[in-house]
Each structure stands twice: as structure tokens, then as C-alpha cells.
Amino acid sequence: MDIGFIGLGEMGVAMVRNMLKAGHTVRVWNRSPERAQPLVAEGAAVVGSPAEAFTGDAVFSMLADDTALREVIDATLLEHAPRGLIHVNMATISVALAEELAHAHATRGLHYVAAPVLGRPDVAAAGKLTIVAGGPAEAIERVQPVLDVIGQKTWRIGSQPQQANVMKLAANFTLASAVETLGEAASLVTAHGVAMQDFLDVITAGLFTGPVYQGYGKLIAERRYEPALFKARLGLKDVRLALAAADAVSTPMPVGSLVRDNLIDAIAHGDGEKDFAVLGEVSARRAGR
């Protein structure tokens, strides 16, 4: 396929590399042009504007947040895009913006698919992301061959793009809650002279198997928060988006409010660029350790 790609952070670069390896033609644009240069040797074509990326069979975007998306994907860009183009937005954004984008694309004859991903940059590099997709079934079907080289499975959530965004925010809220409880558990067991690693060995052997408890638990046990695979400030962004989505439908999320406040605590102590697991440090600090 002839693909445009906008947004070359760590996740975006990994996705483009897998697209190129699969033989797709990829035109890339990034606000910081130097991020695109390493991809040229791998076959990518660098374009000078988002409009040049917004052509071909489909365009994928992986921008940091709502603000970045609004700055790049504006009304002018959509007005001049070729009718029938599919835009696949893989970023974690607010439900409100997802609804707005779906309407803005539909009124201009464009197809909009929300396809946020579960997984960190190392998972993206391996092409093993979990993708949750929402939008018109025919549009998702057309880009499925590309999604197949980015992720290990695509879960089709519904016909409305924002349904995929709700799913992603709920998943990230669940992750944040797990990391929070791991941090609190670490403070509890270490206060009684039990090694955190021993605690992890027990619970991950049966009760809580899987990468969240094993991976984040190990980081907390070792108090190793750098280099960050998922930064605390990005975790705070996602928890805030989940709370905003909950507020819109009058759904209380008291645990979410707690995690938000603890992430604010981490950032106030200068830990915003450290790994999400730094929530363990917040718990230790509040326990006087």
C-alpha cells in the first residue's frame, strides 16, 4: 500500500520500520525533521508537510496528545485531502476529540479509524502490539494488512471510532491501578522485612501472571526507573483522559483520582520523565522510606 505516516516518536518510528519491512511504500512527516532521516536509508520518503503525507491509500498518525493532533490535523488539511482517503489515528487521545475527528472526516468524505495500541516501544519494534480499532468496518478491512505488520492482533471494538479510544483509556487506567497497587504492596512487605522480589515470585507464579506484574513489579523492586519505557507524565495524561471520559457519562472512578494525584506527586518531585513504575517511589516516600 501507499501509506503516509505522521508522527515519528519512538512508537511511530518502530511502526514505520515494520511497514517498510513488509514492502509498503511509506511517506513520513515529523515536526522535528531530523527524526525522519534514519528511516530514509530503510526506504522511507520524507515529505515536507502533513498535506504531502495525507495522500495515497491511507495515512497513519501517531502524535503525542490532543494538542499535537489539533495542531497538525486541522480543517485545512482535511479540506484538501483526497476524498475516500482513510486516516488511521493510532494515538491515545480524548474521547471528545475522537468524536470531533470522526465528524470532521465524515463531512469531508474521508474515512476515520481510531486504532490506539497497547504496548511499549520494544513491543512495537517486534511488531507485537495489541491494536483496538473502531470505525467503519470496510475502512478497517482495507488497512488490516498494514495493521497486521504493526501488531499481533487487532480487536475490532465498534463502528464508532471513539469506542476504541474508550477501550484504550480503560486499559491504561487498569494498568495504572496495577502499578499503584504494586508500589503500595512493596512498601507494605518491605516494612515487614520481606523482599519485594520474593513477593513478586509468589504472586506472579499463579495469581498475577503476565507482563504488567512481572515487568513493573521488577522495576519497583529494583527501584529502577530509567531509562523510561513509558514515562510517568504520559501516564498522567492517560489517567486524566480516562477521568474526563468518566465525567462525561457521570461515572465515578475513585481509584483513578488517587492514581492521578500520585502521578502529580511524582511529577512535583521531578520524576515526570521517569518510568511509570516510579509510582512505587511515591508509595515509599509517603511511607517514610
C-alpha positions as CSV (number, residue, x, y, z in Angstrom):
1,M,0.0,0.0,0.0
2,D,0.9,3.6,-0.5
3,I,1.0,5.0,3.1
4,G,1.5,8.4,4.7
5,F,2.8,8.5,8.3
6,I,2.7,11.5,10.6
7,G,4.5,11.5,14.0
8,L,7.9,9.8,14.5
9,G,8.3,9.3,18.2
10,E,9.7,6.0,19.4
11,M,6.4,4.3,18.7
12,G,6.0,5.9,15.3
13,V,9.5,5.0,14.1
14,A,9.0,1.4,15.1
15,M,5.7,1.2,13.2
16,V,7.2,2.7,10.1
17,R,10.1,0.3,10.1
18,N,7.7,-2.7,10.2
19,M,5.7,-1.2,7.4
20,L,8.8,-0.8,5.3
21,K,10.0,-4.4,6.0
22,A,6.6,-5.6,4.8
23,G,7.1,-3.9,1.5
24,H,4.8,-0.9,1.9
25,T,5.6,2.5,0.4
26,V,5.8,5.0,3.2
27,R,6.0,8.8,3.1
28,V,6.8,10.2,6.5
29,W,6.5,13.6,8.1
30,N,7.5,14.8,11.6
31,R,7.6,18.2,13.2
32,S,11.2,17.7,14.0
33,P,12.5,16.6,10.6
34,E,15.7,15.1,11.9
35,R,13.6,12.2,13.4
36,A,12.8,11.1,9.9
37,Q,16.3,10.9,8.5
38,P,17.3,7.4,9.8
39,L,14.3,6.0,8.0
40,V,15.4,7.2,4.6
41,A,18.1,4.5,4.4
42,E,15.4,1.9,5.1
43,G,13.3,3.1,2.2
44,A,11.0,5.8,3.6
45,A,10.4,9.0,1.7
46,V,10.5,12.2,3.7
47,V,7.9,14.8,2.8
48,G,7.8,18.5,3.7
49,S,4.3,18.9,5.0
50,P,1.4,16.9,6.6
51,A,-0.6,17.5,3.4
52,E,2.0,15.5,1.4
53,A,1.6,12.7,3.8
54,F,-2.2,12.9,3.6
55,T,-2.4,11.2,0.2
56,G,-2.2,7.6,-1.2
57,D,-4.2,4.7,0.1
58,A,-4.1,5.6,3.7
59,V,-2.4,7.9,6.2
60,F,-1.5,6.8,9.8
61,S,-0.8,9.3,12.6
62,M,0.9,8.7,15.9
63,L,1.1,12.1,17.6
64,A,1.7,12.7,21.3
65,D,-1.6,14.1,22.6
66,D,-4.8,16.1,21.8
67,T,-2.8,19.4,21.5
68,A,-0.3,18.0,19.0
69,L,-3.1,16.3,16.9
70,R,-5.1,19.6,16.7
71,E,-2.1,21.5,15.6
72,V,-1.4,19.1,12.7
73,I,-4.7,17.5,11.7
74,D,-6.7,20.7,11.1
75,A,-9.6,21.7,9.0
76,T,-7.4,23.0,6.2
77,L,-5.6,19.7,5.9
78,L,-8.8,17.7,5.8
79,E,-10.4,20.0,3.2
80,H,-7.6,19.4,0.8
81,A,-7.2,15.6,1.4
82,P,-8.4,13.3,-1.5
83,R,-11.9,12.1,-0.9
84,G,-12.1,8.5,0.2
85,L,-8.7,8.5,1.9
86,I,-8.5,6.5,5.2
87,H,-7.0,8.2,8.2
88,V,-5.9,5.8,10.9
89,N,-5.1,7.5,14.2
90,M,-3.1,5.3,16.5
91,A,-2.6,7.8,19.3
92,T,-4.2,7.8,22.7
93,I,-6.5,10.8,22.7
94,S,-9.6,12.0,24.5
95,V,-13.0,10.6,23.7
96,A,-14.3,14.1,22.9
97,L,-11.6,14.7,20.3
98,A,-12.2,11.3,18.8
99,E,-15.9,12.1,18.3
100,E,-14.9,15.5,16.8
101,L,-12.5,14.0,14.4
102,A,-14.9,11.3,13.2
103,H,-17.4,14.0,12.4
104,A,-14.9,16.3,10.7
105,H,-13.7,13.4,8.4
106,A,-17.1,12.2,7.5
107,T,-18.4,15.6,6.4
108,R,-15.4,15.8,4.0
109,G,-15.8,12.4,2.5
110,L,-12.9,10.9,4.4
111,H,-12.8,7.7,6.4
112,Y,-11.6,7.9,10.0
113,V,-10.4,4.9,12.0
114,A,-9.2,5.0,15.6
115,A,-6.6,2.3,16.3
116,P,-4.8,3.0,19.6
117,V,-2.3,0.4,20.7
118,L,-1.3,-1.5,23.8
119,G,2.4,-2.0,24.2
120,R,5.6,-0.1,24.7
121,P,8.3,0.8,22.1
122,D,10.1,-2.6,22.4
123,V,6.8,-4.4,21.7
124,A,6.2,-2.0,18.8
125,A,9.6,-2.8,17.4
126,A,8.8,-6.5,17.5
127,G,5.5,-5.9,15.7
128,K,3.6,-7.4,18.6
129,L,1.4,-4.5,19.6
130,T,-2.3,-5.2,20.5
131,I,-4.5,-2.9,18.4
132,V,-8.0,-1.8,19.3
133,A,-9.8,-0.5,16.3
134,G,-13.0,1.5,16.0
135,G,-14.7,2.9,12.9
136,P,-16.3,1.8,9.6
137,A,-15.8,-1.9,9.1
138,E,-14.9,-1.5,5.4
139,A,-12.2,1.1,6.2
140,I,-10.7,-1.1,8.9
141,E,-10.7,-4.1,6.4
142,R,-8.8,-2.1,3.8
143,V,-6.0,-1.2,6.2
144,Q,-5.9,-4.6,8.0
145,P,-2.8,-5.8,6.0
146,V,-0.9,-2.8,7.5
147,L,-2.2,-3.3,11.0
148,D,-1.1,-7.0,10.7
149,V,2.5,-5.9,10.4
150,I,2.3,-3.5,13.3
151,G,0.5,-5.7,15.8
152,Q,0.0,-9.3,16.8
153,K,-3.8,-8.9,16.9
154,T,-6.4,-6.3,16.0
155,W,-9.5,-6.2,18.2
156,R,-12.4,-4.5,16.4
157,I,-14.4,-2.7,19.1
158,G,-17.2,-1.0,17.2
159,S,-18.3,1.2,14.3
160,Q,-17.7,4.4,16.2
161,P,-14.0,5.4,16.4
162,Q,-14.3,6.8,20.0
163,Q,-15.3,3.3,21.2
164,A,-11.7,2.2,20.6
165,N,-10.4,5.2,22.5
166,V,-12.6,4.4,25.5
167,M,-11.2,0.9,25.4
168,K,-7.6,2.1,25.3
169,L,-8.2,4.6,28.2
170,A,-9.9,1.9,30.3
171,A,-6.9,-0.4,29.7
172,N,-4.4,2.3,30.6
173,F,-6.4,3.0,33.8
174,T,-6.3,-0.6,34.7
175,L,-2.5,-0.7,34.1
176,A,-2.0,2.5,36.2
177,S,-4.1,0.9,39.0
178,A,-2.0,-2.2,38.9
179,V,1.3,-0.3,39.1
180,E,-0.1,1.8,42.0
181,T,-1.1,-1.4,44.0
182,L,2.4,-2.9,43.3
183,G,4.0,0.2,44.8
184,E,1.8,0.1,47.8
185,A,2.4,-3.6,48.3
186,A,6.2,-3.0,48.0
187,S,6.0,-0.5,50.9
188,L,4.0,-3.0,53.0
189,V,6.2,-6.0,52.5
190,T,9.5,-4.2,52.9
191,A,8.3,-2.6,56.1
192,H,8.0,-6.1,57.5
193,G,11.3,-7.2,56.3
194,V,10.1,-9.2,53.2
195,A,12.0,-8.7,50.0
196,M,9.8,-7.3,47.2
197,Q,11.3,-9.8,44.7
198,D,10.2,-12.7,47.0
199,F,6.7,-11.2,47.0
200,L,6.7,-10.9,43.2
201,D,8.0,-14.5,42.8
202,V,4.9,-15.7,44.8
203,I,2.2,-13.7,43.2
204,T,3.4,-13.9,39.5
205,A,3.7,-17.7,39.8
206,G,-0.1,-18.1,39.8
207,L,-2.3,-15.2,40.9
208,F,-1.0,-12.4,38.7
209,T,0.9,-13.8,35.7
210,G,1.7,-11.6,32.8
211,P,4.0,-8.7,31.8
212,V,2.4,-6.0,33.9
213,Y,3.0,-7.5,37.4
214,Q,6.3,-9.1,36.3
215,G,7.7,-6.2,34.4
216,Y,6.6,-3.2,36.5
217,G,7.0,-5.2,39.7
218,K,10.6,-5.9,38.9
219,L,11.3,-2.2,38.2
220,I,9.7,-1.2,41.6
221,A,11.7,-4.0,43.4
222,E,14.9,-2.7,41.9
223,R,13.9,1.0,42.1
224,R,15.0,1.3,38.5
225,Y,13.0,3.9,36.7
226,E,15.4,4.9,33.9
227,P,15.5,4.7,31.0
228,A,11.8,5.0,30.9
229,L,9.8,2.8,28.6
230,F,6.6,4.6,29.4
231,K,7.0,8.0,31.1
232,A,5.1,9.0,34.2
233,R,3.9,12.3,32.6
234,L,2.4,10.3,29.8
235,G,0.7,8.0,32.3
236,L,-0.8,11.1,34.0
237,K,-2.1,12.3,30.6
238,D,-3.9,9.0,30.0
239,V,-5.4,8.8,33.5
240,R,-6.7,12.3,33.2
241,L,-8.3,11.4,29.8
242,A,-9.9,8.4,31.4
243,L,-11.3,10.6,34.2
244,A,-12.6,13.1,31.7
245,A,-14.3,10.3,29.8
246,A,-15.9,9.0,33.0
247,D,-17.0,12.5,34.0
248,A,-18.8,12.9,30.6
249,V,-21.0,10.0,31.5
250,S,-21.3,10.6,35.3
251,T,-19.2,7.5,36.1
252,P,-17.2,7.8,39.4
253,M,-13.6,6.4,39.3
254,P,-12.2,7.0,42.8
255,V,-9.1,4.8,42.2
256,G,-8.4,6.9,39.1
257,S,-8.5,10.1,41.1
258,L,-6.0,8.5,43.6
259,V,-3.6,7.4,40.8
260,R,-3.8,10.9,39.2
261,D,-2.8,12.6,42.4
262,N,0.1,10.2,43.0
263,L,1.3,10.8,39.5
264,I,1.1,14.5,40.1
265,D,3.2,13.9,43.3
266,A,5.8,12.1,41.2
267,I,6.0,14.9,38.7
268,A,6.2,17.5,41.5
269,H,9.3,15.7,42.7
270,G,10.9,15.9,39.3
271,D,10.1,12.3,38.2
272,G,7.9,13.0,35.2
273,E,10.4,11.7,32.7
274,K,11.0,8.5,34.7
275,D,9.2,5.3,34.1
276,F,5.5,4.8,35.1
277,A,6.8,2.4,37.8
278,V,8.0,5.5,39.7
279,L,4.6,5.3,41.4
280,G,6.5,2.8,43.7
281,E,8.7,5.6,44.8
282,V,5.7,7.8,45.6
283,S,4.4,5.0,47.9
284,A,7.8,4.5,49.5
285,R,8.1,8.3,50.1
286,R,4.7,8.5,51.7
287,A,5.6,5.6,54.0
288,G,8.7,7.4,55.1
289,R,11.1,5.1,53.2
